[in-house]
């Protein structure tokens, strides 16, 4: 009896046989193990046409895979984290530990590119928000400077308040400007 937590990659059906491929880690993460792929070949399966493989791991959060013998037949059973069970009864189950195939590398590269693009999009949004905030602060600094320079009617208390406000705005603006250069 073998037990493994695996992540569904794909399947290939040929008549009453099916090959089910899993990765030992999330399919979008490169696994440094020598054999990060597990392929199960299930031979002469019962009611293979009625099995909905789309349900095997629709949440992509890992499966607990178990192979066992039951009534002189081999049973392939995959249980999801939420407890859903995917069961195939067949004559024989062959398990192979494999290296990544060419398509696995292509998929991993595509996923890395997608992740990079997603992160780039998030960084661009932050930069835009930073620029908007700097623009707002520049306007507030300008208003405060004009108040100090042109408003002779300000009381000393109000003048000190505006000077303190201006100092705070300038410090925030400086921090934002320096943080942009350090990114």
C-alpha positions in Angstrom: 0.0 0.0 0.0 1.4 3.4 -1.1 0.4 6.8 0.2 1.4 10.1 -1.4 0.2 13.7 -1.4 0.4 14.8 -5.1 -0.8 17.5 -7.4 -2.8 16.5 -10.5 -1.2 17.4 -13.9 -3.0 15.5 -16.6 -4.3 12.2 -17.8 -4.2 10.2 -21.1 -6.9 7.6 -21.8 -6.3 4.7 -24.2 -9.3 2.3 -24.4 -9.8 1.0 -20.9 -6.3 2.1 -19.7 -5.4 5.5 -18.3 -2.2 7.2 -17.4 -2.5 9.8 -14.7 0.4 12.2 -14.1 1.0 14.0 -10.9 3.7 16.4 -9.5 5.1 16.0 -6.0 4.7 19.8 -5.6 2.3 22.4 -6.9 2.5 22.2 -10.7 3.6 25.8 -10.9 6.6 25.4 -8.5 9.9 23.9 -9.6 10.7 20.8 -7.5 14.4 20.1 -7.1 13.9 16.4 -6.4 15.5 14.0 -8.9 12.1 12.5 -9.8 9.5 15.2 -9.2 6.8 13.6 -11.4 4.7 10.5 -10.6 2.9 8.7 -13.3 0.3 6.0 -12.6 -0.7 3.6 -15.3 -4.0 2.0 -14.6 -4.7 -1.1 -16.8 -8.1 -2.4 -17.7 -10.2 0.0 -15.7 -13.9 -0.4 -14.8 -16.3 2.2 -16.2 -13.5 4.5 -17.3 -15.8 6.4 -19.7 -18.1 7.4 -16.8 -15.3 9.0 -14.7 -15.1 12.8 -14.8 -11.5 13.6 -14.6 -12.3 17.3 -14.3 -13.3 16.6 -10.7 -10.1 14.9 -9.7 -8.6 18.1 -8.3 -10.5 21.1 -9.2 -9.1 23.1 -6.3 -5.5 22.2 -7.0 -4.6 21.9 -3.3 -3.2 18.4 -3.3 -4.5 14.9 -3.2 -3.8 12.0 -0.9 -3.2 9.1 -3.3 -3.6 5.5 -2.1 -3.2 2.2 -4.1 -4.5 -1.0 -2.6 -5.8 -4.4 -3.5 -9.5 -5.2 -3.0 -11.3 -8.4 -4.1 -8.4 -9.3 -6.3 -8.6 -5.9 -8.1 -6.4 -2.9 -7.8 -7.9 0.3 -6.4 -6.6 3.7 -7.2 -8.1 6.2 -4.8 -7.3 9.9 -4.6 -8.8 12.0 -1.7 -8.8 15.8 -1.8 -8.2 18.0 1.1 -11.9 18.6 1.5 -12.5 14.8 1.7 -13.9 14.3 -1.8 -12.9 10.8 -3.1 -11.9 9.9 -6.7 -11.8 6.1 -7.2 -10.8 3.9 -10.1 -10.9 0.1 -10.0 -8.7 -1.8 -12.5 -6.7 -4.9 -13.0 -3.2 -3.4 -12.4 -1.6 -0.2 -11.2 1.9 0.7 -12.3 3.7 3.6 -10.5 6.7 5.4 -12.1 8.7 8.2 -10.6 9.9 10.4 -13.4 12.0 13.4 -14.2 10.3 16.5 -15.6 9.4 16.2 -19.2 9.9 18.9 -21.8 6.3 20.1 -21.5 6.7 20.3 -17.7 9.6 22.7 -18.2 7.6 24.7 -20.7 4.6 24.9 -18.3 6.9 25.9 -15.4 8.5 28.7 -17.6 5.1 29.9 -18.7 3.9 30.0 -15.1 7.1 31.9 -14.0 6.5 34.4 -16.8 2.9 34.8 -15.7 3.9 35.3 -12.1 6.5 37.9 -13.1 4.0 39.7 -15.2 1.5 39.7 -12.4 4.1 41.0 -9.9 5.1 43.6 -12.5 1.5 44.7 -12.8 1.2 45.0 -9.0 4.4 47.0 -8.8 3.2 49.3 -11.5 0.0 49.9 -9.6 2.0 50.8 -6.5 4.2 53.2 -8.4 1.1 54.9 -9.8 -0.4 55.2 -6.4 3.0 56.6 -5.1 3.1 59.1 -8.0 -0.5 60.1 -7.2 0.3 60.5 -3.5 3.4 62.6 -4.4 1.3 64.8 -6.6 -1.2 65.3 -3.8 1.6 66.2 -1.4 3.2 68.6 -3.8 -0.1 70.4 -4.1 -0.5 70.5 -0.3 3.1 71.7 0.2 2.4 74.5 -2.4 -0.8 75.5 -0.6 0.9 75.6 2.8 3.9 77.6 1.4 1.6 80.1 -0.2 -0.3 80.5 3.1 2.9 81.2 5.0 4.2 83.6 2.3 1.0 85.5 1.5 -1.3 85.3 4.5 -0.2 88.2 6.8 -3.4 87.8 8.7 -2.3 84.4 10.3 -2.0 84.4 14.0 1.3 83.2 15.5 -0.4 80.0 16.6 -1.9 79.4 13.2 1.4 80.2 11.5 3.3 77.7 13.7 0.6 75.1 13.0 1.0 75.6 9.2 4.8 75.6 9.5 4.6 72.2 11.4 2.1 70.9 8.8 4.5 72.0 6.0 7.5 70.3 7.8 5.5 67.1 8.1 4.4 67.2 4.5 8.0 67.7 3.3 9.2 64.8 5.4 6.6 62.5 4.0 7.3 63.7 0.5 11.0 63.1 1.0 10.4 59.6 2.4 8.2 58.7 -0.6 10.7 60.2 -3.1 13.6 58.2 -1.5 11.6 55.0 -1.3 10.9 55.2 -5.0 14.7 55.5 -5.7 15.4 52.5 -3.4 12.9 50.2 -5.2 
